[in-house]
Amino acid sequence: MEDQDPRRVLAERLRSLRERGVPGRKITQPELAQALGDGKPVSVPLISSWESLGKPRIPPTARIEGYAALFGGPRCFEATPPRALGADEMTSDERLAVAELRSELIHLRHAALRATTPGWPAQQPQLTEVEESLNAGPWRFPDGKDITIVCPQWPAEMLQRMPYTNRDDPDHMELLKYSELDALVELHGHVRAANPANQVNLRTADELGSDDYTSHLALLGGIDWNPATTDLLDRLQLPVQQIADWTQLDGQYFEVDDNGQKVRHRAVVDRRSGKDRGGKAGTDVADKGILREDVALFARAVSPLNRKRTVTICSGMYGRGTYGAVRALTDARFRDRNADYLRKRFSGSETYCVLTRVTIVNGATVTPDWTTGEYTLFEWSG
């Protein structure tokens, strides 16, 4: 192979990290195999194949991220056995180093994958800026792993009042049963584009089967109509609670445990205008008013139902908040900076969450920019 073959460049970089990435010592392949395996060592021949200069194999994304976590924070190898540090164990400089190394290695891996195309280098395809963005964001999952988007369903009494929801109707539309359509359409399109080699399933909570629960889960909507969100929030034990008492004004808020202090964050509703349209759950709340600012939760965690998969929750007090939490990482103008923000803040964390403002301007939902500090209300990792 030529010296500039991207596959060899990646292999050389991985070998260099192992041999010179930890000051004062050389990491052996068995040590690296133990550290990457998280309790179940990766095989030494596999690591050797990733470092081979003659015929290198390309590691999966999860292993590339493992290299970044270990060699971005080299104190990992001071532990016995060596292990990746959690974000709460790292210094801010270490978290930044991990994020920068991950970005570098992901870029090298993309170049190496392009080099496997028949006809390379004469016909080497170049990833567009959009493809690079889709491949690097939090909604990109390892190839071949199922992804299940769970959307709340309208209550039966509301469905009965809607046209085309009866299955016997010749004009029946299946999607009308979902209550978070803005967020659903936005997320489904993005996830399909970012994961062309994955099966993407769409379910209501009542339709979930055992295989769905153990896939990568993306939960839309809060505790009102999505019992799957309620169940997973209980299991994850985040320091954030969503309270939704629609029988009284101001009975809807997120409550966070901020260093032992309980703090409530509410949506901003202009109650001086609007019409009496009843409460969200069909209760008698006078004058819902006009929503000026919603509050939404974005949470990512290792799934408590399958540690090889993840759970992601996007949940607002209203549908606008859910949509805004989704758009933070799908909107082409903001997703890269917000994804980079998450990497720098939470790289190495198994679980993290952001409580964010979602601004509404003249009826339009504005995507939150987490890098400004004006939208993030609360952050936590563990």
C-alpha positions, 0 to 999 in steps of 0.5 A, spaced: 500 500 500 502 507 498 504 511 504 498 515 504 493 510 504 488 513 509 487 505 512 495 505 513 494 512 516 489 510 521 493 504 523 499 508 524 495 513 529 492 507 533 499 504 534 502 511 535 497 512 541 498 505 544 506 506 544 507 513 545 500 516 547 501 515 555 507 519 558 513 515 560 511 508 558 508 504 552 502 500 553 502 493 551 496 490 546 494 486 552 493 492 556 489 495 551 485 489 550 483 489 557 482 497 557 477 497 551 473 491 553 470 494 559 470 487 563 471 483 557 477 484 553 478 485 546 482 480 543 489 481 542 489 479 534 484 484 533 488 490 536 494 487 532 489 487 525 487 495 527 495 497 527 497 492 521 501 497 516 500 491 511 493 489 511 489 494 516 482 492 518 478 498 520 475 499 527 468 500 529 466 507 531 465 504 538 472 502 539 475 508 536 471 512 541 474 507 546 481 509 544 479 517 544 477 516 552 483 512 554 488 516 550 485 523 551 485 522 559 491 517 559 490 517 567 486 511 565 492 506 565 494 508 572 487 504 574 488 496 575 485 494 571 486 500 566 479 503 564 476 509 561 474 515 566 468 518 567 467 525 565 466 527 573 473 524 574 476 528 568 479 535 569 476 540 564 482 539 560 482 532 559 474 532 557 477 537 552 482 532 550 478 526 549 473 530 545 478 533 540 482 526 539 475 523 538 474 528 532 481 526 529 480 519 530 473 519 527 475 523 521 481 518 520 476 512 520 471 516 515 477 517 510 479 510 511 472 507 509 472 511 503 479 508 501 475 501 501 471 503 495 473 500 489 477 504 484 480 508 490 484 513 489 482 514 482 475 514 484 475 516 491 468 519 493 469 525 498 464 525 504 460 532 503 459 537 509 452 534 510 455 527 510 460 528 515 455 532 520 451 526 520 456 521 521 459 525 527 452 527 531 449 523 537 444 520 533 449 516 529 449 509 531 453 503 530 451 499 523 446 494 524 443 496 530 436 497 531 433 503 533 426 504 535 423 511 536 417 511 541 412 516 540 406 518 544 399 516 542 393 521 542 388 519 548 382 514 545 377 520 546 381 525 542 382 520 536 375 518 536 374 526 534 379 526 529 378 524 521 381 518 518 383 515 524 378 509 524 382 503 521 376 501 517 376 508 513 378 508 506 382 514 507 385 511 514 392 515 516 396 511 521 400 517 523 395 521 525 395 517 532 401 520 534 401 526 538 408 529 537 408 529 529 413 535 528 418 532 533 417 525 530 418 527 522 424 531 524 427 525 528 425 520 523 428 523 517 434 525 521 436 518 524 434 514 517 439 519 514 445 518 519 444 511 519 442 508 512 445 501 514 440 500 521 433 498 521 429 504 524 422 502 527 417 507 529 412 505 535 407 507 540 409 505 547 403 500 547 406 497 541 413 496 544 415 488 544 421 485 548 426 486 542 424 494 541 426 495 549 433 492 548 434 496 541 437 503 541 431 507 544 429 514 542 423 517 547 419 523 544 414 526 549 413 527 556 409 523 562 402 525 560 401 520 554 408 516 553 408 511 559 415 508 556 418 515 558 415 515 565 418 508 566 425 509 563 425 516 567 424 512 573 429 507 572 434 512 570 434 516 576 436 522 573 436 528 578 430 531 574 423 530 575 417 532 570 411 534 574 405 535 569 398 537 574 394 540 568 388 541 573 391 547 576 395 553 573 403 553 574 402 545 576 407 543 570 414 544 571 421 540 571 424 540 578 431 539 578 436 537 584 441 542 584 446 540 589 441 539 594 437 544 592 430 543 589 429 548 583 423 548 579 423 551 571 416 552 568 414 554 561 413 561 560 405 562 558 402 569 556 395 568 559 393 575 557 391 572 550 388 566 547 382 562 548 379 557 553 381 551 549 382 546 555 388 543 559 393 538 555 389 532 558 382 534 557 382 537 564 378 544 565 384 549 565 381 556 563 385 560 558 391 556 556 394 562 553 400 563 548 406 559 549 412 564 549 418 559 552 418 552 553 422 547 557 425 541 555 429 535 557 434 532 553 437 526 556 442 520 553 444 514 557 446 507 557 440 503 557 438 499 563 435 494 559 441 492 555 447 495 556 450 495 549 444 500 547 442 507 549 436 510 551 435 518 549 429 522 551 426 528 548 421 531 553 418 538 553 412 541 557 409 542 551 410 539 544 414 545 542 419 543 547 420 536 545 420 539 538 426 544 540 430 538 544 430 534 537 432 540 533 438 542 537 441 536 534 438 535 527 437 542 525 443 543 520 445 550 523 446 548 530 447 540 530 454 540 529 456 546 535 451 543 540 454 536 538 461 538 539 458 542 546 455 535 548 462 531 547 466 537 550 461 537 556 460 529 557 465 525 553 466 519 557 459 519 561 454 513 561 449 518 563 448 525 562 442 530 561 441 538 559 434 542 561 434 547 556 429 553 554 426 553 547 423 559 545 417 561 541 417 567 536 411 569 533 408 561 533 415 559 530 419 554 535 427 556 535 432 551 535 436 552 542 444 554 541 447 550 547 454 554 546 451 561 548 449 559 555 442 562 554 438 556 553 441 551 558 438 551 565 441 545 568 446 540 566 448 533 569 452 527 568 453 521 572 
